[in-house]
């Protein structure tokens, strides 16, 4: 795979991630993970590298929970 193909693949994966998961994850987190969402909001108000890194880790944990929720729904169907 050449560099251009790899770059195109990464861009496509990012667009898919955003379209399929991130846009749905935010409402999910607000509704079903209110403590996690409140922690994210608190971290968002802080201005430090540590809070930014903690926000990123926590958001990806929330995203993982959302994807697990989607998978459970698909398996039940």
Backbone as CSV, one residue per row, in Angstrom:
resi,resn,N_x,N_y,N_z,CA_x,CA_y,CA_z,C_x,C_y,C_z
1,UNK,0.850,-1.173,0.000,0.000,0.000,0.000,0.894,1.234,0.000
2,UNK,0.643,2.136,-0.919,1.484,3.331,-0.975,0.988,4.394,0.005
3,UNK,1.774,5.438,0.176,1.478,6.499,1.149,0.136,7.155,0.877
4,UNK,-0.166,7.436,-0.396,-1.432,8.089,-0.744,-2.610,7.202,-0.372
5,UNK,-2.521,5.911,-0.672,-3.605,4.986,-0.342,-3.815,4.906,1.169
6,UNK,-2.721,4.879,1.914,-2.823,4.823,3.366,-3.458,6.102,3.906
7,UNK,-3.040,7.249,3.391,-3.631,8.522,3.808,-5.127,8.544,3.513
8,UNK,-5.508,8.090,2.324,-6.923,8.049,1.953,-7.710,7.125,2.876
9,UNK,-7.116,5.997,3.230,-7.766,5.047,4.129,-7.976,5.658,5.512
10,UNK,-6.968,6.332,6.030,-7.072,6.961,7.344,-8.153,8.037,7.335
11,UNK,-8.205,8.847,6.288,-9.231,9.884,6.174,-10.616,9.251,6.118
12,UNK,-10.769,8.209,5.326,-12.064,7.532,5.212,-12.491,6.929,6.549
13,UNK,-11.550,6.338,7.269,-11.872,5.755,8.573,-12.286,6.843,9.562
14,UNK,-11.607,7.970,9.528,-11.963,9.083,10.404,-13.351,9.610,10.117
15,UNK,-13.688,9.727,8.836,-15.026,10.191,8.464,-16.088,9.200,8.911
16,UNK,-15.802,7.909,8.754,-16.760,6.884,9.182,-16.929,6.913,10.697
17,UNK,-15.813,7.025,11.409,-15.870,7.097,12.865,-16.730,8.270,13.306
18,UNK,-16.522,9.420,12.688,-17.295,10.598,13.059,-18.761,10.425,12.706
19,UNK,-19.052,9.961,11.509,-20.437,9.843,11.053,-21.207,8.782,11.828
20,UNK,-20.582,7.641,12.081,-21.307,6.527,12.684,-21.273,6.516,14.200
21,UNK,-20.229,7.019,14.789,-20.087,6.843,16.224,-20.074,8.137,17.020
22,UNK,-19.243,9.068,16.669,-19.086,10.247,17.516,-20.371,11.054,17.591
23,UNK,-21.054,11.247,16.462,-22.290,12.028,16.490,-23.358,11.359,17.343
24,UNK,-23.382,10.036,17.390,-24.336,9.325,18.231,-23.874,9.187,19.665
25,UNK,-22.572,9.221,19.874,-22.031,9.020,21.218,-22.388,10.166,22.154
26,UNK,-22.399,11.376,21.664,-22.656,12.519,22.541,-24.056,12.448,23.145
27,UNK,-25.115,12.251,22.349,-26.440,12.096,22.977,-26.510,10.879,23.910
28,UNK,-25.848,9.795,23.520,-25.819,8.599,24.369,-25.181,8.925,25.717
29,UNK,-24.043,9.593,25.691,-23.351,9.920,26.935,-24.195,10.839,27.809
30,UNK,-24.841,11.810,27.217,-25.689,12.727,27.993,-26.829,11.982,28.675
31,UNK,-27.441,11.056,27.949,-28.625,10.365,28.453,-28.291,9.173,29.348
32,UNK,-27.353,8.345,28.934,-27.121,7.071,29.619,-25.873,7.043,30.494
33,UNK,-25.013,8.018,30.351,-23.774,8.080,31.144,-23.613,9.496,31.717
34,UNK,-24.605,9.956,32.507,-24.567,11.358,32.957,-23.350,11.705,33.819
35,UNK,-22.865,10.768,34.627,-21.682,11.064,35.446,-20.446,11.242,34.575
36,UNK,-20.291,10.370,33.597,-19.164,10.481,32.672,-19.263,11.797,31.899
37,UNK,-20.464,12.134,31.444,-20.663,13.380,30.692,-20.337,14.597,31.559
38,UNK,-20.779,14.579,32.813,-20.493,15.700,33.714,-18.983,15.843,33.933
39,UNK,-18.295,14.724,34.054,-16.836,14.768,34.221,-16.176,15.343,32.968
40,UNK,-16.665,14.943,31.789,-16.139,15.507,30.537,-16.349,17.017,30.489
41,UNK,-17.541,17.463,30.875,-17.820,18.902,30.860,-16.896,19.653,31.817
42,UNK,-16.655,19.072,32.986,-15.755,19.716,33.953,-14.332,19.796,33.398
43,UNK,-13.870,18.714,32.792,-12.527,18.715,32.201,-12.421,19.714,31.056
44,UNK,-13.509,19.889,30.321,-13.505,20.811,29.186,-13.303,22.257,29.635
45,UNK,-13.705,22.562,30.857,-13.561,23.935,31.367,-12.149,24.219,31.888
46,UNK,-11.380,23.166,32.118,-10.015,23.344,32.619,-9.067,23.613,31.454
47,UNK,-8.017,24.341,31.745,-7.053,24.678,30.699,-5.660,24.192,31.090
48,UNK,-5.455,22.899,30.916,-4.128,22.340,31.171,-3.944,21.129,30.272
49,UNK,-2.710,20.782,30.057,-2.409,19.605,29.246,-2.946,18.347,29.922
50,UNK,-2.834,18.292,31.241,-3.322,17.126,31.977,-4.825,16.951,31.796
51,UNK,-5.574,18.050,31.874,-7.027,17.938,31.710,-7.385,17.574,30.274
52,UNK,-6.630,18.067,29.319,-6.870,17.705,27.921,-6.644,16.211,27.704
53,UNK,-5.565,15.688,28.258,-5.282,14.252,28.130,-6.324,13.414,28.867
54,UNK,-6.743,13.869,30.041,-7.780,13.151,30.791,-9.095,13.178,30.023
55,UNK,-9.411,14.320,29.405,-10.626,14.436,28.599,-10.587,13.432,27.448
56,UNK,-9.463,13.372,26.770,-9.332,12.459,25.637,-9.522,11.011,26.077
57,UNK,-8.865,10.621,27.150,-9.008,9.247,27.652,-10.451,8.953,28.047
58,UNK,-11.074,9.874,28.755,-12.443,9.665,29.214,-13.419,9.646,28.044
59,UNK,-13.204,10.508,27.051,-14.090,10.502,25.889,-13.995,9.172,25.155
60,UNK,-12.791,8.655,24.996,-12.649,7.369,24.313,-13.242,6.228,25.134
61,UNK,-13.211,6.341,26.449,-13.900,5.352,27.288,-15.411,5.438,27.041
62,UNK,-15.935,6.653,26.970,-17.356,6.823,26.665,-17.697,6.304,25.284
63,UNK,-16.832,6.527,24.335,-17.038,6.023,22.976,-17.030,4.498,22.972
64,UNK,-16.140,3.904,23.748,-16.105,2.443,23.860,-17.416,1.914,24.444
65,UNK,-17.933,2.592,25.459,-19.207,2.178,26.055,-20.343,2.301,25.046
66,UNK,-20.332,3.372,24.280,-21.368,3.575,23.262,-21.311,2.478,22.206
67,UNK,-20.128,2.135,21.751,-19.988,1.080,20.741,-20.442,-0.260,21.316
68,UNK,-20.135,-0.526,22.577,-20.608,-1.755,23.225,-22.130,-1.774,23.286
69,UNK,-22.722,-0.628,23.578,-24.182,-0.494,23.605,-24.768,-0.793,22.224
70,UNK,-24.149,-0.253,21.177,-24.624,-0.516,19.812,-24.503,-1.993,19.466
71,UNK,-23.379,-2.596,19.825,-23.161,-4.015,19.538,-24.184,-4.884,20.261
72,UNK,-24.488,-4.557,21.501,-25.484,-5.326,22.255,-26.845,-5.226,21.577
73,UNK,-27.174,-4.040,21.073,-28.433,-3.869,20.351,-28.469,-4.663,19.062
74,UNK,-27.360,-4.716,18.366,-27.294,-5.480,17.115,-27.407,-6.974,17.381
75,UNK,-26.780,-7.438,18.447,-26.835,-8.862,18.774,-28.225,-9.274,19.234
76,UNK,-28.940,-8.364,19.877,-30.291,-8.667,20.343,-31.292,-8.702,19.195
77,UNK,-30.963,-8.028,18.104,-31.892,-7.950,16.961,-31.907,-9.214,16.139
